Amino acid sequence: MPNTTMDRSLLPKSLLFFMLFLFITTASVAGAKDPGHPLQSAMLPREEKVSRFRFYLHDVKSGKNPTSITIINGSASTPFFGKVQMIDSVLTEGPELTSKQVGRCQGFYAYSAQQDIALLMDMNVVFTAGRYNGSTLSFMGRNSMLYKVREIPVVGGSGAFRMAQGYALVRTHWKDNIGDVTVQYDV
């Protein structure tokens, strides 16, 4: 039968090390509440900031200065499938193209579905005026054009939107027969 008695000479040392560990851990966590403490960002959860705003994207394919051009034509057998548009579209506060410009939307969208009209959207919103001037938001996801309201993920950003996450609810505000369209984004 093994000897299960504890060497009592180790007890004070073990207790001393345990209390020292508790003291250091408690002091570190207490110090981490100080914004200047190096453990502050690693140990305490950050308060999330939530921003909500609306802008309008003007996707113009007509005229002398289109903001959306076809860079790859789609399949001849399936309407639109495979077609890719490069964009540098104007963003405004209101639905009219003459409204105050707040930024640009730069990127591309590709017609990615054969059975319906759905887009793969990959774009950066670059704010050029107002509170978010100089900041960007990055969107990437599916835009199912047949739905009245679509949801597109926010996957990142810079400046005021560094490490952003969220979504935009997207609605077609206006469109014509040429392909020009104004889209409302509620982010």
N, C-alpha and C positions, 0 to 999 in steps of 0.2 A: 504494500500500500504506500503511495507517494506521500511525502511529507508536505502538509498543507499549512504549516505554520508560517507566518510572515515574519521576516526579519524586522524587528521593531526599530532597528537603527536606521532603516531606510524611510520610515514614516515621516520624521521631521523634514527630511530633504524633499520627499515627494510633495508634502503639503506646502513647503516653501515654493517649489517650482509651480505648483498649481495656483497658488495665490499670486505669484508674480505674473503668471500668464493672464489671470483675470484682471489684474491691475493694468497691464499693458493694453489688453484688448479694450477694456472700459475707457481708458484714457484716449486710445486711438479713435474709438467711436465718438466719444465726447468732443474730441478735437475736430473730427470730421464735420461737425455741425457748423464750424467756422468756415465761411466761404473761401478763405485763403488757405485752408488746410489741404494738403495734397490728397488725402483720402476722401475729401468731400464728394468729388464727382464719381468715385468708384463705389462708395458705400451707400449713399443716400439717393433715393429715387428723385428724378427731376420732375418739376412741375411741367405738364404739357401745356403749350400755348395753342389755342384754337383760333384760327382765322376763318372768317366767312366773307365771301365777296362774290360779285357778279361782274362779268365782262362779256362783250360780244365779239366773236371772231368773224371777220369778213373774208370769205374764200372767193376770190374774184378770178374767174377764168377768161373773161372777155376783156376787150379794150386793148389799149396800147401798153399798159403796165399791169399784166396779170400778176396776182400774188400766188397763184397755183398753176403749175405746169405739169404736163404728163411727161415723165421721164422713161417709162416703160409702158408700152401698149399691152392690153390684156389679150386673152385667148380669143381667137376668132370663133370658136365653137361655143364658148360660154360667155355671155355678156359680162363685161367688166372684170371677170376673174383674172387676176394677175396684173391688173393695171396699177401703176404706182404714180402718185402725185407728189411732187416736192412743193413745199409751201413756205412762204415768208409773208404771212397774212397780218393785216392790221387788227389790233384789239382796241375797242372803244368802250367808254362808260355806258353809252346808250346804244340802242339798236340801229340808229342811223350812222352811215359811214362818215357823216359830218360831225358826229359827236366827238367829245374830247378823246384823243388817242392816249391810251395808257400803256401800250406795249406792242410787241410783235409775237407772233406764234411761228416758230421755225421748226421744220422737221419734214416728215413725210407721212402719207397714209397709203396703204395698199389694200386693194379689194381682195380679200382673203378667203371668201366663201364661194362655193359653187352652187349651193342650193338656195341661198338668199343674198341679200345685199348687206355685207358686213365688212367693216374696215379693221385693219390692224393699224392703230394710231401710235406713232412714236414722235413726240414733239416736245419742244421746250418753249415755255412762255417766258419771254424776256420783258420785264417791266421797265418802262422808260420814263415814267412820270409818277408823281404822287408818293404816297407813303412807302411803297415797295420798290421805288426806283433803284435799279441796279441789281435787284434780286431776280431769281428764276425759279420756275416750277417745272418739273419733268413729268410728263404723262406717258403712259404706255399701256395699251390694252385694246380690247375689242369694242367697236362701236357698231352696234346692230341698227342699221339705218331704218329698218321697218318699224321700230318702236318709237312711240311719241317721246318718251323720256329714256335716255340711255345713261349708263354709269361708266365712267372711265377712271381707272386708278391713278392717283398721284403717287409716283414712285421715288421722288426725291426733289432736290432743289438746292439753291445756294443763297447766300446772303441771309435775309430774314427767314428764308425757308430751308435753311440747311437741315438735312436729314428729315425733310417733310414726308408725311404719309397721309393718305386720305383719299378723297374721291371728288369727282365733279359730276353733277347731274347736268346732262346736255340735252338741249331741245333745239330743233330747227325752228328759227324765228321767221325766216323768209327764204324763198328760193324762186328762181325763174327757170325758163325752159333752156337757157344756154348752159346752166350749171353753176351760176353765181349763187352763193348762199350766205346767209347770216345765221350764226349759231350762238345761242345763249349758253353760257357756262356759269353754273352756280357751284362754286368750289368751297 
